[in-house]
Amino acid sequence: MIKNLFDNENAIFMGAKRSPDDCAIGIFGVNYDGTCSFKPGARFGPEAIRQVSSCLETYCPKLNKDLEDIMYVDFGSILIDKNDSKSIIESVKSATNFLINKKLSPIMLGGEHSITSGAIEALVTKYPDLILVQLDAHADLRESYLGNRNSHACAMKRCLEVLPEKKILQVGIRSGTKEEFQIMHNNKQLVNFYPGGNTQELKQALLPYSKSPIYLTIDLDWFDPSLLAGTGTPEPGGFFWNDFEEVLKTLQDFKIVASDIVELSPEIDKSGVSSIVAAKVLRSLILSLENMQ
């Protein structure tokens, strides 16, 4: 089954296993950027994250935790038909179901943001009260974009359609259409958070869902381009590493069951810093999900 789903002949994330035995967390990549609307290259994101991960320390002083104390598996990237956006979402769903059946908490590496709905569709079978927390520069609530309902600009709209609770909290969104911002305000799903600010509003928004499982989706363009330039649709006025740590600290009081990291386009940033930031985000997620098993 693993051979039919994944290509694991390339790089592996630091310290990961290739076998799921005794592991609690499973990583897989999706090398896809077919609906990219500006600069392509996110299909190279998963491999770049793995390749640079060896430059990181396994220990995180902020969390006082070490990857060496955790068992996690990197399955590689799923095998996909890059010409069919709908089939890719189905492949993501199959891969996520595979991890769920192995009793693993999934972490998906993109690729572009359109893939998230496939993971959500798989997870709601196990977690019908699943809610979604989105870190992103963009609202991604369009019905269709450039003639494609599965575009990355429609990612959250497609997720809402499969979430039974229809609940999403969008943190720090700073770009979108007038209609998208009206939707976020009307549904009270936009969480105001500013660079250097506190996460009190996020905590208050999450309190009614203290028992609910959470899917955390992280579009790397949430970060400011001065920190992470390697993304296809950069937006000024973004966030920094300390902001991410504050959000993650707030989420420690809740139950994250799965996550993704999307929209790294490593070739845009020749310095490699963007890939390192993305790899460090993954390290933090592994350490955080391990605490929520």
C-alpha positions as CSV (number, residue, x, y, z in Angstrom):
1,M,0.0,0.0,0.0
2,I,2.8,2.5,0.9
3,K,4.5,1.8,-2.5
4,N,1.2,2.6,-4.3
5,L,0.8,5.9,-2.5
6,F,4.2,7.4,-1.9
7,D,7.5,8.1,-3.5
8,N,10.1,7.9,-0.7
9,E,13.3,7.6,-2.8
10,N,14.4,11.2,-2.1
11,A,15.3,13.3,0.9
12,I,13.9,12.6,4.4
13,F,13.1,15.1,7.1
14,M,15.7,15.2,9.9
15,G,15.4,12.2,12.3
16,A,12.3,10.8,10.7
17,K,11.7,7.0,10.2
18,R,10.6,5.4,6.9
19,S,8.5,2.9,8.8
20,P,5.3,3.9,10.8
21,D,6.0,1.3,13.5
22,D,5.8,2.9,17.0
23,C,5.4,6.3,15.5
24,A,2.7,8.8,16.5
25,I,3.1,11.4,13.7
26,G,3.2,11.0,10.0
27,I,4.6,13.4,7.4
28,F,3.9,13.3,3.6
29,G,4.4,15.8,0.8
30,V,2.3,16.9,-2.2
31,N,4.5,18.2,-5.0
32,Y,1.9,20.3,-6.8
33,D,1.4,23.9,-7.8
34,G,-0.9,23.5,-10.8
35,T,-3.3,26.3,-9.9
36,C,-0.6,28.8,-9.0
37,S,-1.8,32.3,-10.0
38,F,1.5,34.3,-9.8
39,K,4.9,32.7,-9.3
40,P,5.1,28.9,-9.5
41,G,7.5,26.7,-7.7
42,A,5.6,25.4,-4.6
43,R,5.9,21.9,-6.1
44,F,9.5,22.0,-4.9
45,G,8.6,22.9,-1.4
46,P,8.4,19.5,0.3
47,E,11.8,18.4,-1.0
48,A,13.4,21.7,0.0
49,I,12.1,21.4,3.5
50,R,13.6,18.0,3.8
51,Q,16.9,18.9,2.3
52,V,17.6,21.9,4.6
53,S,16.3,20.2,7.8
54,S,19.7,18.7,8.6
55,C,21.0,22.3,9.3
56,L,18.6,22.6,12.3
57,E,19.2,21.5,15.8
58,T,16.8,18.8,17.0
59,Y,16.2,20.7,20.3
60,C,13.8,23.6,20.6
61,P,14.6,25.8,23.7
62,K,11.3,27.6,23.5
63,L,9.4,24.3,23.9
64,N,12.1,22.6,25.9
65,K,11.6,19.5,23.7
66,D,13.8,17.5,21.4
67,L,13.0,15.7,18.2
68,E,15.3,12.9,19.3
69,D,12.7,11.9,21.9
70,I,9.9,11.5,19.4
71,M,9.1,8.8,16.9
72,Y,7.8,10.2,13.6
73,V,7.7,8.9,10.0
74,D,8.3,10.6,6.7
75,F,6.5,8.7,4.0
76,G,7.8,10.9,1.2
77,S,5.6,12.6,-1.3
78,I,2.4,11.1,-2.7
79,L,2.2,9.9,-6.3
80,I,-0.1,12.3,-8.3
81,D,-1.5,13.2,-11.7
82,K,-0.3,16.8,-11.9
83,N,-2.7,17.6,-14.7
84,D,-5.9,17.0,-12.7
85,S,-6.5,19.2,-9.7
86,K,-9.5,17.2,-8.6
87,S,-7.7,13.9,-8.6
88,I,-4.9,15.4,-6.6
89,I,-7.3,16.3,-3.8
90,E,-8.6,12.7,-3.9
91,S,-5.0,11.4,-3.6
92,V,-4.5,13.7,-0.6
93,K,-7.7,12.3,0.9
94,S,-6.4,8.7,0.4
95,A,-3.0,9.4,1.9
96,T,-4.6,11.1,4.9
97,N,-6.9,8.2,5.4
98,F,-3.9,5.9,5.2
99,L,-2.2,7.8,8.0
100,I,-5.4,7.9,10.1
101,N,-5.7,4.1,9.8
102,K,-2.2,3.8,11.0
103,K,-3.2,5.9,14.1
104,L,-0.8,8.7,13.0
105,S,-1.4,12.5,13.3
106,P,-0.9,13.8,9.8
107,I,1.4,16.7,8.8
108,M,1.2,17.5,5.1
109,L,3.8,19.5,3.2
110,G,2.8,21.4,0.1
111,G,2.7,22.3,-2.6
112,E,0.0,24.9,-2.9
113,H,-3.0,25.5,-0.7
114,S,-5.6,23.8,-2.8
115,I,-4.6,20.4,-1.3
116,T,-5.9,21.2,2.2
117,S,-9.5,20.2,1.5
118,G,-8.5,16.6,0.7
119,A,-7.0,16.2,4.1
120,I,-10.0,17.8,5.8
121,E,-12.4,15.5,3.9
122,A,-10.6,12.5,5.3
123,L,-10.3,13.8,8.8
124,V,-14.0,14.7,9.3
125,T,-14.9,11.0,9.2
126,K,-12.9,10.5,12.4
127,Y,-13.5,14.0,13.8
128,P,-17.0,15.2,12.8
129,D,-16.6,18.2,15.1
130,L,-13.3,19.2,13.5
131,I,-12.6,23.0,13.2
132,L,-10.0,24.7,11.1
133,V,-7.5,27.4,12.1
134,Q,-5.8,29.2,9.2
135,L,-2.6,31.2,9.3
136,D,-2.4,32.9,5.9
137,A,-2.0,36.3,4.2
138,H,-5.1,35.6,2.0
139,A,-8.7,34.7,2.7
140,D,-9.0,32.0,0.0
141,L,-12.8,32.2,0.1
142,R,-13.5,32.6,-3.6
143,E,-16.1,30.4,-5.2
144,S,-13.9,30.0,-8.3
145,Y,-10.7,31.5,-9.6
146,L,-9.5,31.6,-13.2
147,G,-12.2,29.1,-14.0
148,N,-11.1,26.5,-11.4
149,R,-13.1,25.7,-8.2
150,N,-10.1,23.8,-6.9
151,S,-7.7,26.8,-7.2
152,H,-5.5,27.7,-4.2
153,A,-7.6,30.9,-4.0
154,C,-10.6,28.8,-3.2
155,A,-9.0,26.6,-0.6
156,M,-10.9,27.7,2.5
157,K,-14.2,27.8,0.6
158,R,-13.8,24.1,-0.4
159,C,-12.8,23.2,3.2
160,L,-15.9,24.9,4.6
161,E,-18.1,22.8,2.3
162,V,-16.8,19.6,3.9
163,L,-16.5,20.7,7.5
164,P,-19.6,19.6,9.3
165,E,-19.3,22.3,11.9
166,K,-18.6,25.0,9.2
167,K,-16.2,26.6,11.6
168,I,-13.0,28.3,10.5
169,L,-10.8,30.8,12.4
170,Q,-8.7,32.9,10.0
171,V,-5.8,34.5,11.8
172,G,-4.1,37.6,10.6
173,I,-5.6,37.7,7.0
174,R,-4.5,40.9,5.3
175,S,-5.5,40.3,1.6
176,G,-8.7,39.4,-0.1
177,T,-11.7,40.8,-2.0
178,K,-14.2,43.1,-0.4
179,E,-16.7,40.2,-0.5
180,E,-14.3,37.8,1.2
181,F,-13.7,40.3,4.1
182,Q,-17.5,40.8,4.4
183,I,-17.9,37.0,4.7
184,M,-15.2,36.8,7.4
185,H,-16.7,39.7,9.4
186,N,-20.3,38.4,9.0
187,N,-19.4,34.9,10.2
188,K,-17.0,36.2,12.9
189,Q,-14.2,34.0,11.5
190,L,-11.6,36.7,11.1
191,V,-9.3,36.8,14.1
192,N,-7.5,40.1,14.4
193,F,-3.8,39.6,15.1
194,Y,-1.0,42.0,14.3
195,P,2.8,41.6,14.1
196,G,4.1,41.9,17.6
197,G,0.6,41.7,19.1
198,N,-0.8,39.3,21.6
199,T,-3.0,36.3,20.9
200,Q,-5.8,37.1,23.3
201,E,-8.5,37.4,20.6
202,L,-7.4,34.0,19.2
203,K,-7.7,32.4,22.6
204,Q,-11.2,33.9,23.1
205,A,-12.3,32.8,19.7
206,L,-11.1,29.2,20.5
207,L,-12.6,28.9,24.0
208,P,-16.0,27.6,22.8
209,Y,-14.1,24.9,21.0
210,S,-11.9,23.8,23.9
211,K,-13.0,20.1,23.4
212,S,-12.9,20.2,19.6
213,P,-10.2,18.7,17.4
214,I,-8.3,21.3,15.3
215,Y,-6.7,21.2,11.9
216,L,-4.0,23.9,11.6
217,T,-3.2,25.0,8.1
218,I,-0.2,27.3,7.6
219,D,0.3,29.1,4.4
220,L,3.8,30.4,4.6
221,D,2.9,33.7,3.0
222,W,1.5,34.5,6.5
223,F,5.0,35.4,7.3
224,D,6.4,38.8,6.2
225,P,8.3,38.7,2.9
226,S,11.4,40.1,4.7
227,L,11.6,36.9,6.6
228,L,10.2,34.4,4.1
229,A,10.5,35.7,0.5
230,G,10.2,32.2,-1.1
231,T,6.5,32.1,-1.7
232,G,4.4,32.6,-4.8
233,T,2.1,35.4,-3.6
234,P,4.0,37.5,-1.0
235,E,2.1,40.1,0.9
236,P,3.8,43.0,2.9
237,G,2.8,43.6,6.5
238,G,3.2,40.0,7.6
239,F,4.4,38.2,10.6
240,F,7.7,37.1,12.2
241,W,9.0,34.1,14.0
242,N,8.1,35.4,17.5
243,D,4.5,35.9,16.3
244,F,4.4,32.2,15.1
245,E,5.7,31.0,18.5
246,E,3.0,33.0,20.3
247,V,0.2,31.5,18.2
248,L,1.6,28.0,18.7
249,K,1.9,28.7,22.4
250,T,-1.8,29.6,22.5
251,L,-2.8,26.5,20.6
252,Q,-1.0,24.3,23.2
253,D,-4.1,24.6,25.4
254,F,-6.2,23.1,22.6
255,K,-6.2,19.9,20.6
256,I,-4.4,20.0,17.2
257,V,-4.9,16.6,15.5
258,A,-3.4,17.4,12.1
259,S,-1.7,20.2,10.2
260,D,-0.2,21.3,6.9
261,I,2.5,23.7,5.7
262,V,1.9,25.0,2.2
263,E,3.1,27.5,-0.5
264,L,6.9,27.4,-0.1
265,S,8.5,28.2,-3.4
266,P,12.2,27.6,-2.6
267,E,13.6,28.7,-6.0
268,I,12.3,32.2,-5.5
269,D,14.6,32.7,-2.4
270,K,18.1,31.7,-3.5
271,S,19.5,32.4,0.0
272,G,17.6,29.3,1.3
273,V,16.3,31.2,4.3
274,S,12.7,30.6,3.4
275,S,13.2,26.8,3.3
276,I,14.9,26.9,6.7
277,V,12.1,28.9,8.2
278,A,9.6,26.3,6.7
279,A,11.7,23.4,8.1
280,K,11.7,25.1,11.5
281,V,7.9,25.5,11.3
282,L,7.7,21.7,10.7
283,R,10.0,21.0,13.6
284,S,7.7,23.1,15.9
285,L,4.6,21.3,14.6
286,I,6.1,17.8,15.3
287,L,7.1,18.9,18.8
288,S,3.6,20.4,19.4
289,L,1.5,17.6,18.0
290,E,3.5,15.1,20.1
291,N,2.3,17.0,23.2
292,M,-1.3,16.6,22.0
293,Q,-1.4,12.8,21.4
